[in-house]
Amino acid sequence: MKKDAVVYLNTKRKGDFEVQKSEVENYCKYRFNIINIYHDHRMSGVPPEKRESFREMMEYCDAYGMQHIILHNLCELAKNPEHSLAALKSLIDDDYVVHCATKDIFGAVDDPEQRQELIANFLDFMSQYRDAAGKPTPSGAKKTVKKGRKTIGRPKALNEGQIEALLTVRRTGTSISQICRMFDVSRSTVSKILSEYPELKGEWKGTRTETPSENE
């Protein structure tokens, strides 16, 4: 039996609304009855809870007991990943079931309780990562000279836990530019990490000219 749901779309360019609406309707075809579609345009830099249509949607859900909220995809919810994660956590804490019509990484599409649990586990992981990333570096790790000798090589830009977190947010569709800002690393660092994961590399923005190697 199809469930009632509301849809929230956040668009950046002219024409995005019709594209997103079509993909959401296709996703909902056999699963959900779309009651209302709420839409904010060019508001990606504003936290969702401060947007007019997002607030209107939440008021409607609260008034009519609507539990299912459908996004086009999570990475379009906000330009700042922290804003997206905060909004997602707030929705899960209030017992909403969030669905992504595209780029879904959580699974359990037809099991609301399990889906809520999977999203909550993801948010717990990201919270632990942020807490760990915010801790001061141990004094011993800052030392580059010992007994008059410099350490060999450059220290790693990210530790293993941070690399795992980077791969996780990349799988959500977060852009390379956003990841660079989020983890405070260069594009070359991100590129080296993603080189072992071809499916996550994606396309670089802008035009690049490939220089043939000497062996070609």
N, C-alpha and C positions, 0 to 999 in steps of 0.2 A: 504494500500500500504506500502510495506517495505521501511524503510529509510536507507540511507547509514550511516555507522558508522565506527569508528576505535576502536581498542581494545588495552588496556594497561595492561600488566601482570607484576607483580613483584614477583619473586620466591625466595625461600630460599634453597630448597632441590632439589636434583636430582630427576627427575620424576614429580615435581610439575607442570611443564609447560604443559605436556600432559593432566594432570588431569584438570587444570584450563581451558585450551583451549577447552576441550570436554564440560565442563559445560557452558562455554560462548557460544559455538556454539549451544548448546541445547536451551539456553535462547534466542538466536537471531533467531532461526529457522523460526518463523512466524512474526518477528518484524523488523529485520535489515539485510541489506546486509553488511557483513564484508569486508571492502576495504583493510585494512592493520592491522596486529597485531604487536604491539611494545612490546619488552620484555627486562627487566633488570633483572639480576640474582645476588643475594647476594649484593644488594644495599639498603637493608631496612634501614640501619642507615644513609643513605645520603638523604637529602631533595630531593623530586622528581624533582624539577626544576634544580637540579645540575646533574641529570643522563642523560647519552648520549641518550638512546632510548626515554626517556620522552621528552627531548628537540626536538629530531627529530620528534616525533609525533606532538608536538605543532607547529613546523614550517610547517608541512604538513597541519594541520588543518587550519592554518592561510592562507596558499597559496591557498588552494582549497575550502575554505569556509565550512569545515566540522564542523558540530555543535554537533553531538552525539558522546560521548566518553563512552566506556563500560569498567568497571573494573570487576575483578572477585568478589571482595568485598572491601568495604572501609577500613576495618581494616588491609588489606594487603598492602595498599598503602605505608605505612611507619611504621617503628617500633615505632617511637616517635609520639604519638597522635597529638602533636602540629604541626608537619610537615604535617600530613594528613589533619588536619583542615585548615592549611594555603594554602596547594595546592588546596583543595576543594573550598575554598573561592575565590582564584585566578581564577579558572575555571568558577565559577558562575558569578563573576564580569565581566568576558570577554564573557558572554552570551553563554557558552557551557552548554549542557544538559548532566549530568553525570548519568550513569546507573550502577547498581550493579547486576551482574548475580546471586549472592548468598548473603544471609544475608542482604537483602535490608530493610531499616527501613523507607523509605520516602514515598513509594507508588506513585500513579499517574503515573504508568509506561507508559501509552499510552497518557498522556497529558503533553507535554514538558513544557509549560508555568507554569502549576500548580506544576509540579515537581520542577522546578527552584525555585518557591516561597517557597515550603516546605523545600528545602535544605537551602535556604537563612534564613528562620525562625529558623532552627536548628542552623545555624552558629551565628545568632544574640544572641540566648540563650546562647551558649557556650562563646561568647565574653563577655556578661554581667556577666556570672559566673566568668570568669578569672579576669575581672575588680574588681568584689566584693572580690574575694579571695586575690587579691593583695593589698587591702586596709589595713592599720595598724589596729590592734585590739584596740577598744576604751579603754582608760586608766582604766575605771571602771571595764572592763571585766577581766583585768589582776590581780586584787586584789584577793588574796585568804584568807586574814585575815581582819576581820572587828570587831572592838571593842574587840580585843584580842581573838576572836574565829575564828577557821578555818571553811571554808565552808565544808558542808557535801558532801561526794562523789567526784568523779573525774569529771572534765569538759568534755563535749562531744567532741570527736575528730573532728566531722564534724557537721555543722549546717544543718538545714532543706534544705536550698537551695543547699548546697554542696552534700547532700545525693541524692537529685533529679538529680543533674548533674552526680553523680557517676552512678546512675541507667541508665541514658540516654546513657552514653558512653559504659556501659556494654552491653546494648541492641544492640550496633553496632558491638559487637563481640570482643571488647577490652579485652585482657587477664587480669586476676587478678593481675599478676605481674606488668603489665603496669599501672593498676589503682592504685596500692600501690605507685608507683613512682610518678604518676601524682598528687595524692592527699596527698602524704607524710604521709601515714598511714600504719599500720601493716596489715598483712594478717588476723589476728584475728578480727580486726575492720571491714574489708571488709566482712569477713565471717558472722559476726553478722548482718550486714546490709542486706546481701543477703539471710539470713536464712528465711526472710519473703517472698522471691521471689524465690521459688524452681526452676523455669524455667531459672533463671539467674545464678544459682550457678555453673553449669558446673562441670568439673572434675579437681581435683588438680593434679599438676604434681608430679611425683615421687610415691613411694610406701608408703602407710600408713597402719598400722595395726590397725584395730578397736578393742578396748578393750571392752569386754562385760560388761554391767552395772551389779551392784550387784543384781538388781531386776530380771535379766533375768535367 
